[in-house]
Amino acid sequence: MQNKYAGDIGDYVKLALLRALQPEKRVGVAWWLFPDEHETGDGQHVAYLENPQKWRRFDPALFDGLERMVSSNRRSVRAIQDAGFLSNAVFCEDILSVDGTTAERASARTRWFHRVRQAMAGCNLVFLDPDNGLEPATFSFGKRAAGKSVALSELSSLNEPGRTLLVYHHQTRRKGGHLAEIDHWADRLRALGFASVDAIRSSAYSPRAFFLLNADASMRARAQRLTENWDGYLTWHPDGYLAQGT
C-alpha cells in the first residue's frame, strides 16, 4: 500500500470485502505502507467514482465516503482510518524503511514486523495489504522493494489459533494464467500450515486476488454472498480450486 493509492478502485474492493467479513470479528489492518513513489504514474484508478450508477450500489456508504476523500484531495491511509469505514478496527500504519544498507533494511524490517505483530494482538481477522502481494521468487528482506511484499515467514508468524487472515495479492503474468496462479498460491499456503485457503478474485480495472486463510463457515458464506452481488467483478474460489464459482 502507498498513500497515493488511497481511495482508488482497489481500496473500494478491499474495504467492501472487509466490511462484509467484519461482523463479530475484531479487525486488524496492517497496511504494509510503502513510501509513495512519485516518479511512477500509477495510483490514478479513481475514475470509478465518476460513474456512481455503475459502482455505487455495491456499497453506497463506502462509495460516498471514498468520493468525498478523493475529491477533497485527502488521499492517505490515515484518511481511510479517520473516515470510520471499519468500526472498532485496529490499524498499523508504520511505514516500511527503504533507506540504508541491505543489512540495515533487513534489521529495520524485523523491528517493523515486531510492531505489526504487537498491533494485531487480540485481532481475530487480520488484513495484510502489501503493494504487490506475496513474496516473489527473488524476495530478500534486505532489498529496497522488499516492503512491497509479504514474506511467507511473516504470514506463518501471524497464523494463530482462532485467527483468520486476509492477504492482498496483485496478480502477475505467471505461466498458466490468473486462475493457475491462485491455485499455485493455495497449494503453497496450505503447505505453510493453513487449514483452508479460499480466494476472492477481483477483475475491476486490474486483476487482484485476496486469500482468505482459516476462515470459519460463516465468514466463508459472507465472502461468497458478496462476490455474487458484484456483477462478476468479484469471483469466489473456495479453498483455492481453479473451478470458478464452485
Long-range contacts (C-beta under 8 A, 24 or more apart in sequence): 1-31, 1-32, 1-33, 1-34, 1-77, 1-129, 1-130, 1-131, 2-33, 2-34, 2-35, 2-36, 2-37, 2-43, 2-131, 3-33, 3-36, 3-75, 3-76, 3-77, 4-36, 4-37, 4-38, 4-43, 4-75, 5-42, 5-43, 5-75, 6-69, 6-75, 6-76, 6-77, 6-79, 6-80, 7-46, 7-49, 7-66, 7-69, 7-70, 7-75, 7-79, 7-80, 8-43, 8-44, 8-45, 8-46, 9-45, 9-46, 9-48, 9-204, 9-205, 10-45, 10-202, 10-205, 10-206, 10-208, 11-66, 11-80, 12-48, 12-55, 12-58, 12-59, 12-62, 12-63, 12-66, 12-204, 13-202, 13-204, 13-208, 13-233, 13-234, 14-127, 14-129, 14-168, 14-210, 15-59, 15-62, 15-66, 15-80, 15-85, 15-86, 16-58, 16-59, 16-62, 16-226, 17-166, 17-200, 17-210, 17-223, 17-226, 17-234, 18-86, 18-125, 18-127, 18-166, 19-59, 19-62, 19-85, 19-86, 20-222, 20-223, 20-225, 20-226, 21-125, 21-164, 21-166, 21-212, 21-215, 21-219, 21-222, 21-223, 22-86, 22-87, 22-89, 22-125, 23-222, 24-218, 25-124, 25-125, 25-164, 25-219, 26-88, 26-90, 26-122, 26-123, 26-124, 26-125, 27-86, 27-88, 27-89, 27-90, 27-123, 27-125, 27-126, 27-127, 28-89, 28-90, 28-91, 28-92, 28-119, 28-120, 28-122, 28-123, 28-125, 28-126, 28-127, 29-86, 29-89, 29-90, 29-91, 29-92, 29-126, 29-127, 29-129, 30-92, 30-116, 30-119, 30-120, 30-126, 30-127, 30-128, 30-129, 31-77, 31-91, 31-92, 31-93, 31-129, 32-96, 32-128, 32-129, 32-130, 32-131, 32-147, 32-148, 32-150, 33-77, 33-93, 33-94, 33-95, 33-96, 34-95, 34-96, 34-98, 34-130, 34-131, 34-147, 34-148, 35-95, 35-96, 35-98, 45-205, 45-206, 46-70, 48-204, 48-205, 58-229, 58-230, 90-119, 90-120, 90-122, 90-123, 91-119, 92-116, 92-119, 92-120, 96-147, 97-147, 98-144, 98-147, 101-142, 102-140, 102-142, 102-143, 103-142, 105-141, 105-142, 105-143, 105-144, 105-146, 106-140, 106-141, 106-142, 109-141, 109-146, 109-147, 110-141, 113-154, 113-157, 116-154, 117-157, 117-158, 120-158, 123-163, 124-162, 124-163, 124-164, 125-163, 125-164, 125-166, 125-219, 126-158, 126-163, 126-164, 126-165, 126-166, 127-165, 127-166, 127-167, 127-168, 128-155, 128-158, 128-165, 128-166, 128-167, 128-168, 129-168, 130-167, 130-168, 131-170, 132-169, 132-170, 133-167, 133-168, 133-169, 133-170, 133-171, 133-209, 134-167, 134-169, 134-185, 134-211, 152-188, 152-192, 155-189, 155-192, 156-192, 156-193, 159-192, 159-193, 159-194, 159-213, 159-214, 163-214, 164-212, 164-213, 164-214, 164-215, 164-216, 164-219, 165-194, 165-211, 165-212, 165-213, 165-214, 166-210, 166-211, 166-212, 166-213, 167-210, 167-211, 167-213, 168-208, 168-209, 168-210, 169-208, 169-209, 169-210, 169-211, 170-206, 170-207, 170-208, 171-201, 171-207, 171-208, 171-209, 178-207, 178-209, 179-237, 179-242, 179-244, 180-242, 181-209, 182-209, 182-237, 182-240, 182-242, 183-240, 183-241, 183-242, 185-209, 185-211, 185-240, 186-211, 186-239, 186-240, 186-241, 187-240, 189-213, 189-240, 190-240, 196-220, 196-239, 197-239, 197-240, 198-223, 198-236, 198-237, 198-238, 198-239, 198-240, 199-236, 199-237, 199-240, 200-226, 200-227, 200-234, 200-235, 200-236, 200-237, 201-234, 201-235, 201-237, 202-233, 202-234, 203-232, 203-233, 203-234, 203-235, 204-233, 204-234
